[in-house]
C-alpha cells in the first residue's frame, strides 16, 4: 500500500478528516480523534492505528507489527512496512481502528457525523 492508497482508503471512511502534521505525517481523524497515521516515505511508510486489546495481542506475535512508538500504552499498533502485508489486511485494521474510535465518540458528535 502506498501513501496515496492509504489516504484514499481513509478518505472513503465516514466522517473522516485529514491533516498533515508531525513532520509530514498523514494523520486521519474521526470526530476529531486520531484513528490512523502514515509516517515515512510515500512508497513504503509505516502505518500506526488504534487496535483493540485482542487485536493488539495478536499482532504483537507477528514480525510485521510492533507497538506504536509514543502511542502503545493507548492500544496503538504499527505496521513497520506498508508493503509487508496485503493491502486488504491493512485496510481491515484501519477500518476497525476507525470503528473503534468512532464508537467512543460522545453521542452529540456521533449525531453530527450521522453515526447514530
C-alpha positions as CSV (number, residue, x, y, z in Angstrom):
1,X,0.0,0.0,0.0
2,X,1.3,3.4,-0.9
3,X,0.6,6.7,0.9
4,X,-1.9,7.8,-1.7
5,X,-3.7,4.5,-1.5
6,X,-3.8,4.8,2.3
7,X,-5.1,8.4,2.1
8,X,-7.8,7.4,-0.4
9,X,-8.9,4.5,1.7
10,X,-9.1,6.6,4.9
11,X,-11.0,9.3,3.0
12,X,-13.6,6.7,2.0
13,X,-14.5,6.0,5.6
14,X,-17.4,8.1,7.0
15,X,-16.8,11.3,8.9
16,X,-13.1,11.5,8.5
17,X,-10.8,14.5,8.4
18,X,-7.2,14.6,7.3
19,X,-4.2,16.8,8.4
20,X,-0.5,16.8,7.7
21,X,1.5,17.2,10.9
22,X,4.5,15.9,12.9
23,X,7.0,16.4,10.1
24,X,4.8,15.4,7.2
25,X,2.8,12.5,8.7
26,X,-0.6,11.9,7.2
27,X,-3.0,11.9,10.2
28,X,-6.6,10.7,9.9
29,X,-9.3,11.5,12.4
30,X,-12.9,10.8,13.0
31,X,-14.8,13.2,15.2
32,X,-11.5,15.0,16.0
33,X,-9.9,11.8,17.3
34,X,-7.0,10.1,15.5
35,X,-7.5,6.6,14.3
36,X,-4.6,6.1,11.8
37,X,-1.3,7.7,10.8
38,X,1.0,7.2,7.8
39,X,4.7,8.1,8.5
40,X,7.8,7.7,6.4
41,X,8.2,7.9,2.7
42,X,5.3,7.8,0.2
43,X,6.0,4.4,-1.4
44,X,6.8,2.4,1.8
45,X,5.9,4.0,5.1
46,X,4.8,2.8,8.4
47,X,1.1,2.8,9.4
48,X,0.0,3.3,13.0
49,X,-3.5,2.6,14.1
50,X,-5.7,2.2,17.1
51,X,-6.3,-1.5,17.9
52,X,-8.5,-3.4,20.3
53,X,-6.8,-5.3,23.1
54,X,-7.3,-8.6,21.4
55,X,-6.1,-7.4,18.0
56,X,-3.0,-5.8,19.6
57,X,-2.2,-9.0,21.5
58,X,-2.5,-11.0,18.2
59,X,-0.4,-8.5,16.2
60,X,2.4,-8.5,18.7
61,X,3.1,-12.1,17.7
62,X,3.7,-11.1,14.1
63,X,7.1,-9.7,13.0
64,X,5.5,-7.1,10.6
65,X,3.9,-5.3,13.6
66,X,5.1,-3.6,16.8
67,X,3.6,-1.4,19.5
68,X,3.4,2.1,18.0
69,X,6.0,4.5,19.4
70,X,4.6,7.0,21.8
71,X,1.1,5.5,21.5
72,X,1.5,1.9,22.6
73,X,0.0,2.4,26.1
74,X,-3.2,3.7,24.4
75,X,-3.5,0.5,22.4
76,X,-1.9,1.5,19.2
77,X,0.0,-0.8,16.8
78,X,2.3,0.0,13.9
79,X,2.8,-1.9,10.7
80,X,6.5,-1.5,10.2
81,X,6.5,-1.5,6.4
82,X,3.4,-0.8,4.4
83,X,4.5,-3.3,1.7
84,X,4.9,-6.2,4.1
85,X,1.3,-7.3,4.2
86,X,-1.6,-7.4,1.7
87,X,-3.5,-4.1,1.2
88,X,-6.8,-5.8,2.2
89,X,-5.3,-6.7,5.6
90,X,-4.1,-3.1,6.2
91,X,-7.5,-1.8,5.1
92,X,-9.3,-4.1,7.5
93,X,-7.2,-3.0,10.5
94,X,-7.6,0.7,9.6
95,X,-11.3,0.3,9.2
96,X,-11.5,-1.4,12.6
97,X,-9.5,1.4,14.1
98,X,-12.0,3.9,12.6
99,X,-14.9,2.0,14.1
100,X,-13.2,1.6,17.5
101,X,-12.5,5.4,17.7
102,X,-15.9,6.3,16.4
103,X,-17.7,4.1,18.9
104,X,-16.1,6.1,21.8
105,X,-17.1,9.5,20.5
106,X,-19.7,11.5,22.5
107,X,-23.3,11.0,21.4
108,X,-23.5,14.6,20.2
109,X,-20.5,14.1,17.9
110,X,-21.9,10.8,16.6
111,X,-25.1,12.5,15.7
112,X,-23.3,15.3,13.9
113,X,-21.4,12.8,11.9
114,X,-24.5,10.7,11.2
115,X,-23.4,7.6,13.1
116,X,-26.3,7.4,15.5
